[in-house]
Amino acid sequence: MKYDAYEKALSVPRTGKYRAACLGDKNRALILYRYNIKLCQKFYGVLGVLEVVLRNAINEHYTVQMADNEWLITQTQGGFLFNCRDAIFKERDKLVNNHNYTHDKLVASLSLGIWTFMFSRNCYKDSGKTLLRIFPNKTHGLNRKDIYDDLDRIRRFRNRIAHHEPLCFNRLGEIHVDSVRHIYDLITRYVEFLGYKTNELFYGVETPISTIEKIKNMENVN
């Protein structure tokens, strides 16, 4: 498929970003576009792993702390998740209407935004200030706000992928992946904070490192 056909299929504004970043070189623009797709695919995998282990750790922590196997629903009723009531009930109602509700399925259906919200100041305070215990290997001195900010940055990055935004440019539209590499480092850091070895948990999962390097080589050509 030639560049002009891609341009027609994907729109001039979208493909134009890649062509401009490659100084008008159509062939390099297509290569960069395909690398960006591969980068998104690989990030989606590792992000999914982090999201699963994070939500499972939070769920286990509060199930034990509150001695409540339905703590998510309980805490929307005047508890520390009252502000998340609509979002949680929306997911619960979908499961109930499909005759498929369990607490574990509700846990799996909630967005990363809700799990991140649990580290916000008021939510953390109202839940007893214990949630940092899920990170047995966290860096000394890393506080609640640091963790909230880091997880929110990962969440916003995940949303960029969900909305098919390019990951390979800086704000000036130039090829740039240093910030993307930082996000990957942040993901692996939190996996390790949670008590896992990244090389074991990501075994068999394609990580974005090789694609980041390929894009970085293109960055150096310009």
N, C-alpha and C positions, 0 to 999 in steps of 0.2 A: 504494500500500500504506500503510495507516494505522499509527500507532504501536503500537496494541494487537496488530496482526498481527505486526509486527517483534518485539514483546516475547515473543509466543508462540513465534516461530521461533528467536529468539536467546537466550532465557532472561531472566528478570527481573534476576538479578544483573549480567548483561552490559549490558543496555540501561539499567538503573538508574543506572549510573555516569554516563552521558551526561545522563540526565534530572536527576540531582542537580546536576551541574555547570552545567546550564542553569536552575537554580532552579525545576524542575518544568515548564518549558515543553516540551511534547512535540514541537512543530514544530521548535524550535531543537535539541532533542536528536537528532532524525533528521538534520537538516542537519549537525550536528557528527559524527555517526556516519559519514555518507557522506564527509565531508571526511577523516576519519581513514583510511577505506579508500583514498581517493585518495592520501593522504600516504604510506601504506605502499607502494602501487604505484610511486609516483615514487621513493621511496627505494630500493626494490628494484633499480630500473634503474641508478642511479648507484653503488650499492654493488657491483653486478655488474661494472661497468666498472672500479672500483678493484681489485676482487679479481683480475680477469683480468690487468691490467697489473702488479700486484704479484707474482703468482705467476710470470708470464712473465719478469719482471726477475730474480727469485731463481733461477729455473731456468737462465736464460742465464748468470748469474754463476757458479753452481757447476758448470755443464757445462764452462765454460772453465777455471775455477780448478782443477778436479780432472781435467780432460781425460778425462771419463767421461760418456758419454751415458746411463748407467743409474745416475747417482749417488744417486738416491733409494733404490733397492734396496740398493746398495752400502753406503750410510751407515746402514742399519738393522742391518747385520751387524757390530756392535761399533763403529760410527762415531758421529757426533754425533746421529744420528736413532734410536739404539737404543731410546730411550723411546717412540718413535712406531711401533715395529715392528708392533704388532698392528693399529693403524689403517691403516697403509700396506699391509700384507699383505692386509687385508680387502678394500681397494679393488682391489689387484692381482689377487686371486683371483677377484673378480667379473668382471673383464675377461678373465682367462685362461679361465674357465669358459664365457664367451660367445664364445671364440675371437676376441677383439677387443683383445688387449693390445698397446699400444705405450707407450713412455715418455711421449710427449706426452699420451696419453689418461689415463695415471695422474696426470700433473700436473693435468689439468683436473678430475679426480675428487676430489682431496683437499680437505678443508675449510679454511676460512679459519683455523680454530684451529691447524692444523698449520703453516701458513705464518707465523702469528703466533708460534708456539712457537720458531721458528728465531731469534727475537730475544731469547729468554730468556737469562739470564746464562750458564748452563753450555753451552747449545747454541751460542751465539755464540762463546764462548771455544774450545770444542772444534773448531769449524769454521774457526778461524784468525783470528777477529776482523776479517773483511773485508767482511761483508755490508752495512755502511752505505754502501759504494761504489755501491750501486744507486740511491742518492738524490743525484744530482749537484747538485740545487738546494736541498738541505735547509738550514734555518736554521743559521747558525753557532752552535756550542755545543750543538746538539741531540744528546743522547747515546743510547746503546743503550737504556737504561732508559726514557727519554722516549718513544722510538719504540715499544718494547714496550707501554708503558702506553696510548699513543694507539691503537695497532692493536687492543689487547685491548678497549678501550672501544668501538671501532667493531664488533668482533666480537660483543660482548655486545648491542649495539644491533641488529645484524642478527638475532641469535637472538630478540630480542623480536618482531621482525616475523614471523619464521618460526613463532612460537608464537601469532600473532594477538593480541598484547597491544596495548592502546591506546597511542598515542604522544602524545596531546594533553593529558595530565593531569600535574600534579605529584604529589608524594607525599600531598598533602592531598585529592586528587581534584578540584582546581580546574583550569579550562582554562589551560594554560600550554605554550608552545612555544619558549621561549628556549633550553632545553637541547637541543631537537631542532635548532634552527637552528645551535647550536654544533657538533653532530655533522656537519651538512652542511658547515660551514666546515672541519671537520677532514678530511673526505673530499676536498674540493677542494684543501686544503693538501698532502695526500700525493700526489695526482695531480700537482701541480706539483713537489713534491720529486723525483718520479720522472722529471721532465724533460719533462712534457707541459703544453700550454696547455689549461686546463679548457674554455674556450669552443670549442676545436677538438675535443677528445676527446668532449665531451658534445654535440656538434652533432647535432641531431635527436632527442636524448634529453630527455624531459620531466624537469625538475628539480623539487624540492619547494618552491621559493621561493614561488610564487604561492599554493599551498595553505597554507603556513605563515602567510602574510599574512592569508588569509581566516580562519583559525582565530584568529589574533592579534586580529583585529577583533572576533570573538565574545568573546574574553577581556576586551576593553576594555568590553564592554557590561555585564558583571556588576558 
